[in-house]
Amino acid sequence: MPADAPRALELLLVEDNPGDVELAREALRDVTVPHHLSVVHDGVEALAFLRRTGAHADAPRPDLVLLDLNVPKLDGRGVLAEAKGDAELRDIPIVVLTSSQAASDVRRAYALHANAYVAKPVDLDQHLAAVRAVVEFWGTVALRAREG
């Protein structure tokens, strides 16, 4: 990679559904932002990854977390509360990417300081486009502004 090339966007996907993991991977194939995707399957593992503990001691610090609310062991709300309550982690953008369109889930996610809430569209093409749009936005506009 040339010295002036942008570094790869470090993405963490917190998702227990293998089909949704594959959809995310498929969506990311067409993203123009250089990126690296890590995947964890439950909330406890997500916090270990974010805190770089245990098996994730060498994990990269994510630039963006894509978080499903309905993951086992510790749900997405618990992950949000822990991450946004931790001074070392609170500045990592967390986008809730979930099937729930319930107004109560949206309000709760924002109350826990989610940076965005995206309901997974049922339509395949719309789902792929939504994931791409989130990553393109955070990888170009938002992240680059933070590195400023």
N, C-alpha and C positions, 0 to 999 in steps of 0.2 A: 504494500500500500504506500503510495507517495506520501511524503511528509505533510503536505498540505491537504490531503484527503480527510474528509470528516471521519471521526471514529464511528464505529458501529453503535447503533442504538441498542442498549441492553434491555430486552423485554423479559418480563416474568409473567407467565400465564398461570393463573391458579384455577384449575379446571379438572374435575374428576370424570367428566364424560369423554370417553375416547373419541366419539364422533365429533364432539365440539372441538377437541384438540386438533383433530385432522382438518376440520373446517378452518380453524385459525391458521394452521400451517399452509393450507391452500390459499387463503386470502393473502398471506404474507409473501407468497411467491411473486405477486405482482406489485409489491410495494417498492417505490423508488428509493426509499431511505435505506442505507446500509444498516443491517440489524443482525442481532443474535438473539434467538429465542431459547429461554429455559422454561421448563414446565414442571410444576409441582401439582400434586393431586388432592391435597387437603390443607386445611388452615394451619394446622400445627407445623406441617412441612413448609408452608409459606413463610411463617414467622422464623423458622430455623434458617431458611434461605436468606431472608431479609437481614437477620441478625448475624448471619455467617457463623452458625454454630453446628456442632456435630458433623454429619456427613456433608454439610454445606459450608464448611470453614473456608474453602477457597472459591466460593461463589462470587460472581461479579456483582457489584452494586447495581441494581436495576435503575434504569432511567425512567421506566414506566412499568406499572403493574396493571395487568388486565385481570380483574377479579370477579369470579362467579360468586354470587351470594350463597348458593346452595352446595357447598362442599362439605365433606365429612370432617369429623373430629373437632373442628372449630369452624363455624360458618363464616361467610364473608363479612358479616357484621362484626364478629369478634376480631377478625383480622384487621378490619378498618380501625376499630377502637384501639387495638394494641399498637398498630403501626403509627397512627396519627397521634397517639398519646406518648410516643417515644421520641424524645428530642433528636435522636440520631436518625430516625426514619421518617419523621413527619413531612419532610420536604420532598419525598419521593412521590410523584404523581400516581394516584391510584384511580383507575377508571373502572367502575363497576360495569361488567359486561354479563348480563344475566337474562334469563327468560321472563322474569317477573316484570309486569307492567303495573303492579299495584302501587297506587299513590302513596300508601303507607311505607312501602319499601324504598321508594324514591326519596321521600322526606327523611326517613331514618338514615339512608346512606349519606345524604347531604349533611344531616345533623352530626354524623360521624366524620365529616370533612372529606368525603369523596371528592375528587377533582372533577368528575363527570359521571353520568349515569346513562348507559346505553342499553335499552331493551333489545335483546337479540331478535331480529326480524325472523318470522317463520319462513319467508321466501328465501331460498338458497342464495340467489344473486344479491338480494338486498342484505342478507347476513354477511356475505363476503365483502360487499361494498362498505358496510358499516365498520367492519374490522379494519379494512384498508384505510378508511377515512380517519379513524381514531389514531392509527399509527402514523399516518402521513402528517396529521396535524401536530401531534406531540413530537414527532421526530424532526419536523422542520421548524415550524413557527415557535412552539412553546419551549422545546428543549434548547434550540439554538439561542433563543432570547435569554434563557437562564445562564448559558455559557458566556454570553455577551462579552 
